Amino acid sequence: MRADKLYKGTGPPASGLLVVALAHALALFSAVASSINISGGHVNPAVTFGSLVGGRISVIRAVSYWVAQLLGSIFAALLLRLVTNGMVRYMAYIFSTL
């Protein structure tokens, strides 16, 4: 990484970052809303762990949620790789050369 990139305003504008943040928020909202009746909206293993520590769910249920969450993330990563046709490696190379 070049030193002059650290200080110049060559990054995305604040409005672009706001759009990205809103897109992430809407994606998380839709994931929680679609799974609220099945798992109580647990789409993150950390949320499941917090519910386990707080005594809201049993150990068996927490383990089953974790297995489902991890299998879902593996499936999503494989689907992303299939859809992008290996573009992830190319984009990582592009960003590492900046």
mmCIF file of the C-alpha atoms, coordinates in Angstrom:
data_MODEL
# 
_entry.id   MODEL 
# 
loop_
_atom_site.group_PDB 
_atom_site.id 
_atom_site.type_symbol 
_atom_site.label_atom_id 
_atom_site.label_alt_id 
_atom_site.label_comp_id 
_atom_site.label_asym_id 
_atom_site.label_entity_id 
_atom_site.label_seq_id 
_atom_site.pdbx_PDB_ins_code 
_atom_site.Cartn_x 
_atom_site.Cartn_y 
_atom_site.Cartn_z 
_atom_site.occupancy 
_atom_site.B_iso_or_equiv 
_atom_site.pdbx_formal_charge 
_atom_site.auth_seq_id 
_atom_site.auth_comp_id 
_atom_site.auth_asym_id 
_atom_site.auth_atom_id 
_atom_site.pdbx_PDB_model_num 
ATOM 1  C CA . MET A 1 1  ? 0.000   0.000   0.000   1.00 0.00 ? 1  MET A CA 1 
ATOM 2  C CA . ARG A 1 2  ? 1.332   3.415   -0.902  1.00 0.00 ? 2  ARG A CA 1 
ATOM 3  C CA . ALA A 1 3  ? 1.768   6.027   1.819   1.00 0.00 ? 3  ALA A CA 1 
ATOM 4  C CA . ASP A 1 4  ? 0.057   8.809   -0.115  1.00 0.00 ? 4  ASP A CA 1 
ATOM 5  C CA . LYS A 1 5  ? -3.199  6.812   -0.197  1.00 0.00 ? 5  LYS A CA 1 
ATOM 6  C CA . LEU A 1 6  ? -3.504  7.111   3.569   1.00 0.00 ? 6  LEU A CA 1 
ATOM 7  C CA . TYR A 1 7  ? -3.951  10.871  3.542   1.00 0.00 ? 7  TYR A CA 1 
ATOM 8  C CA . LYS A 1 8  ? -5.682  11.772  0.290   1.00 0.00 ? 8  LYS A CA 1 
ATOM 9  C CA . GLY A 1 9  ? -9.447  11.680  -0.006  1.00 0.00 ? 9  GLY A CA 1 
ATOM 10 C CA . THR A 1 10 ? -9.443  8.906   -2.591  1.00 0.00 ? 10 THR A CA 1 
ATOM 11 C CA . GLY A 1 11 ? -11.755 6.602   -0.663  1.00 0.00 ? 11 GLY A CA 1 
ATOM 12 C CA . PRO A 1 12 ? -15.475 6.304   -1.179  1.00 0.00 ? 12 PRO A CA 1 
ATOM 13 C CA . PRO A 1 13 ? -17.564 9.307   -0.196  1.00 0.00 ? 13 PRO A CA 1 
ATOM 14 C CA . ALA A 1 14 ? -19.589 9.236   3.003   1.00 0.00 ? 14 ALA A CA 1 
ATOM 15 C CA . SER A 1 15 ? -22.822 8.822   1.046   1.00 0.00 ? 15 SER A CA 1 
ATOM 16 C CA . GLY A 1 16 ? -21.444 5.609   -0.496  1.00 0.00 ? 16 GLY A CA 1 
ATOM 17 C CA . LEU A 1 17 ? -20.609 4.263   2.937   1.00 0.00 ? 17 LEU A CA 1 
ATOM 18 C CA . LEU A 1 18 ? -24.100 5.126   4.137   1.00 0.00 ? 18 LEU A CA 1 
ATOM 19 C CA . VAL A 1 19 ? -25.636 3.162   1.278   1.00 0.00 ? 19 VAL A CA 1 
ATOM 20 C CA . VAL A 1 20 ? -23.473 0.141   2.109   1.00 0.00 ? 20 VAL A CA 1 
ATOM 21 C CA . ALA A 1 21 ? -24.433 0.369   5.790   1.00 0.00 ? 21 ALA A CA 1 
ATOM 22 C CA . LEU A 1 22 ? -28.132 0.586   4.940   1.00 0.00 ? 22 LEU A CA 1 
ATOM 23 C CA . ALA A 1 23 ? -27.850 -2.398  2.587   1.00 0.00 ? 23 ALA A CA 1 
ATOM 24 C CA . HIS A 1 24 ? -26.267 -4.470  5.367   1.00 0.00 ? 24 HIS A CA 1 
ATOM 25 C CA . ALA A 1 25 ? -28.955 -3.369  7.813   1.00 0.00 ? 25 ALA A CA 1 
ATOM 26 C CA . LEU A 1 26 ? -31.762 -4.320  5.426   1.00 0.00 ? 26 LEU A CA 1 
ATOM 27 C CA . ALA A 1 27 ? -30.149 -7.692  4.702   1.00 0.00 ? 27 ALA A CA 1 
ATOM 28 C CA . LEU A 1 28 ? -29.841 -8.454  8.415   1.00 0.00 ? 28 LEU A CA 1 
ATOM 29 C CA . PHE A 1 29 ? -33.401 -7.286  9.029   1.00 0.00 ? 29 PHE A CA 1 
ATOM 30 C CA . SER A 1 30 ? -34.757 -9.586  6.335   1.00 0.00 ? 30 SER A CA 1 
ATOM 31 C CA . ALA A 1 31 ? -32.730 -12.532 7.675   1.00 0.00 ? 31 ALA A CA 1 
ATOM 32 C CA . VAL A 1 32 ? -33.978 -12.000 11.218  1.00 0.00 ? 32 VAL A CA 1 
ATOM 33 C CA . ALA A 1 33 ? -37.561 -11.365 10.089  1.00 0.00 ? 33 ALA A CA 1 
ATOM 34 C CA . SER A 1 34 ? -37.635 -14.541 8.007   1.00 0.00 ? 34 SER A CA 1 
ATOM 35 C CA . SER A 1 35 ? -36.221 -16.712 10.803  1.00 0.00 ? 35 SER A CA 1 
ATOM 36 C CA . ILE A 1 36 ? -38.029 -15.185 13.780  1.00 0.00 ? 36 ILE A CA 1 
ATOM 37 C CA . ASN A 1 37 ? -40.704 -17.914 13.892  1.00 0.00 ? 37 ASN A CA 1 
ATOM 38 C CA . ILE A 1 38 ? -38.227 -20.776 13.478  1.00 0.00 ? 38 ILE A CA 1 
ATOM 39 C CA . SER A 1 39 ? -35.293 -19.903 15.716  1.00 0.00 ? 39 SER A CA 1 
ATOM 40 C CA . GLY A 1 40 ? -36.266 -16.657 17.376  1.00 0.00 ? 40 GLY A CA 1 
ATOM 41 C CA . GLY A 1 41 ? -34.199 -14.670 14.877  1.00 0.00 ? 41 GLY A CA 1 
ATOM 42 C CA . HIS A 1 42 ? -30.855 -16.292 15.692  1.00 0.00 ? 42 HIS A CA 1 
ATOM 43 C CA . VAL A 1 43 ? -28.799 -15.752 12.542  1.00 0.00 ? 43 VAL A CA 1 
ATOM 44 C CA . ASN A 1 44 ? -25.490 -15.273 14.358  1.00 0.00 ? 44 ASN A CA 1 
ATOM 45 C CA . PRO A 1 45 ? -23.789 -17.850 16.603  1.00 0.00 ? 45 PRO A CA 1 
ATOM 46 C CA . ALA A 1 46 ? -22.903 -15.057 19.050  1.00 0.00 ? 46 ALA A CA 1 
ATOM 47 C CA . VAL A 1 47 ? -26.591 -14.281 19.546  1.00 0.00 ? 47 VAL A CA 1 
ATOM 48 C CA . THR A 1 48 ? -27.225 -17.960 20.215  1.00 0.00 ? 48 THR A CA 1 
ATOM 49 C CA . PHE A 1 49 ? -24.363 -18.010 22.724  1.00 0.00 ? 49 PHE A CA 1 
ATOM 50 C CA . GLY A 1 50 ? -25.783 -14.961 24.485  1.00 0.00 ? 50 GLY A CA 1 
ATOM 51 C CA . SER A 1 51 ? -29.187 -16.612 24.695  1.00 0.00 ? 51 SER A CA 1 
ATOM 52 C CA . LEU A 1 52 ? -27.573 -19.763 26.086  1.00 0.00 ? 52 LEU A CA 1 
ATOM 53 C CA . VAL A 1 53 ? -25.637 -17.833 28.737  1.00 0.00 ? 53 VAL A CA 1 
ATOM 54 C CA . GLY A 1 54 ? -28.757 -15.835 29.574  1.00 0.00 ? 54 GLY A CA 1 
ATOM 55 C CA . GLY A 1 55 ? -30.704 -19.043 30.118  1.00 0.00 ? 55 GLY A CA 1 
ATOM 56 C CA . ARG A 1 56 ? -33.256 -18.415 27.381  1.00 0.00 ? 56 ARG A CA 1 
ATOM 57 C CA . ILE A 1 57 ? -32.468 -21.611 25.431  1.00 0.00 ? 57 ILE A CA 1 
ATOM 58 C CA . SER A 1 58 ? -31.164 -25.062 26.351  1.00 0.00 ? 58 SER A CA 1 
ATOM 59 C CA . VAL A 1 59 ? -27.743 -26.465 25.470  1.00 0.00 ? 59 VAL A CA 1 
ATOM 60 C CA . ILE A 1 60 ? -29.276 -28.966 23.022  1.00 0.00 ? 60 ILE A CA 1 
ATOM 61 C CA . ARG A 1 61 ? -31.151 -26.217 21.203  1.00 0.00 ? 61 ARG A CA 1 
ATOM 62 C CA . ALA A 1 62 ? -28.049 -23.988 21.112  1.00 0.00 ? 62 ALA A CA 1 
ATOM 63 C CA . VAL A 1 63 ? -25.941 -26.767 19.598  1.00 0.00 ? 63 VAL A CA 1 
ATOM 64 C CA . SER A 1 64 ? -28.606 -27.481 16.973  1.00 0.00 ? 64 SER A CA 1 
ATOM 65 C CA . TYR A 1 65 ? -28.783 -23.759 16.111  1.00 0.00 ? 65 TYR A CA 1 
ATOM 66 C CA . TRP A 1 66 ? -24.989 -23.608 15.809  1.00 0.00 ? 66 TRP A CA 1 
ATOM 67 C CA . VAL A 1 67 ? -24.914 -26.608 13.488  1.00 0.00 ? 67 VAL A CA 1 
ATOM 68 C CA . ALA A 1 68 ? -27.640 -25.078 11.314  1.00 0.00 ? 68 ALA A CA 1 
ATOM 69 C CA . GLN A 1 69 ? -25.923 -21.664 11.281  1.00 0.00 ? 69 GLN A CA 1 
ATOM 70 C CA . LEU A 1 70 ? -22.539 -23.097 10.321  1.00 0.00 ? 70 LEU A CA 1 
ATOM 71 C CA . LEU A 1 71 ? -24.002 -25.341 7.616   1.00 0.00 ? 71 LEU A CA 1 
ATOM 72 C CA . GLY A 1 72 ? -25.929 -22.354 6.273   1.00 0.00 ? 72 GLY A CA 1 
ATOM 73 C CA . SER A 1 73 ? -22.789 -20.232 6.122   1.00 0.00 ? 73 SER A CA 1 
ATOM 74 C CA . ILE A 1 74 ? -20.883 -22.986 4.305   1.00 0.00 ? 74 ILE A CA 1 
ATOM 75 C CA . PHE A 1 75 ? -23.720 -23.354 1.811   1.00 0.00 ? 75 PHE A CA 1 
ATOM 76 C CA . ALA A 1 76 ? -23.856 -19.566 1.285   1.00 0.00 ? 76 ALA A CA 1 
ATOM 77 C CA . ALA A 1 77 ? -20.092 -19.385 0.684   1.00 0.00 ? 77 ALA A CA 1 
ATOM 78 C CA . LEU A 1 78 ? -20.256 -22.213 -1.862  1.00 0.00 ? 78 LEU A CA 1 
ATOM 79 C CA . LEU A 1 79 ? -23.222 -20.584 -3.580  1.00 0.00 ? 79 LEU A CA 1 
ATOM 80 C CA . LEU A 1 80 ? -21.383 -17.249 -3.720  1.00 0.00 ? 80 LEU A CA 1 
ATOM 81 C CA . ARG A 1 81 ? -18.358 -18.947 -5.251  1.00 0.00 ? 81 ARG A CA 1 
ATOM 82 C CA . LEU A 1 82 ? -20.562 -20.666 -7.831  1.00 0.00 ? 82 LEU A CA 1 
ATOM 83 C CA . VAL A 1 83 ? -22.457 -17.494 -8.743  1.00 0.00 ? 83 VAL A CA 1 
ATOM 84 C CA . THR A 1 84 ? -19.364 -15.285 -9.017  1.00 0.00 ? 84 THR A CA 1 
ATOM 85 C CA . ASN A 1 85 ? -17.384 -17.961 -10.880 1.00 0.00 ? 85 ASN A CA 1 
ATOM 86 C CA . GLY A 1 86 ? -14.259 -17.503 -8.741  1.00 0.00 ? 86 GLY A CA 1 
ATOM 87 C CA . MET A 1 87 ? -14.354 -13.702 -8.914  1.00 0.00 ? 87 MET A CA 1 
ATOM 88 C CA . VAL A 1 88 ? -13.678 -13.520 -5.167  1.00 0.00 ? 88 VAL A CA 1 
ATOM 89 C CA . ARG A 1 89 ? -10.024 -14.470 -5.647  1.00 0.00 ? 89 ARG A CA 1 
ATOM 90 C CA . TYR A 1 90 ? -9.658  -11.929 -8.443  1.00 0.00 ? 90 TYR A CA 1 
ATOM 91 C CA . MET A 1 91 ? -11.171 -9.137  -6.328  1.00 0.00 ? 91 MET A CA 1 
ATOM 92 C CA . ALA A 1 92 ? -8.906  -10.038 -3.397  1.00 0.00 ? 92 ALA A CA 1 
ATOM 93 C CA . TYR A 1 93 ? -5.919  -9.742  -5.730  1.00 0.00 ? 93 TYR A CA 1 
ATOM 94 C CA . ILE A 1 94 ? -7.115  -6.355  -7.011  1.00 0.00 ? 94 ILE A CA 1 
ATOM 95 C CA . PHE A 1 95 ? -7.580  -4.974  -3.495  1.00 0.00 ? 95 PHE A CA 1 
ATOM 96 C CA . SER A 1 96 ? -4.234  -6.319  -2.288  1.00 0.00 ? 96 SER A CA 1 
ATOM 97 C CA . THR A 1 97 ? -2.382  -4.411  -5.016  1.00 0.00 ? 97 THR A CA 1 
ATOM 98 C CA . LEU A 1 98 ? -3.918  -1.034  -4.113  1.00 0.00 ? 98 LEU A CA 1 
# 
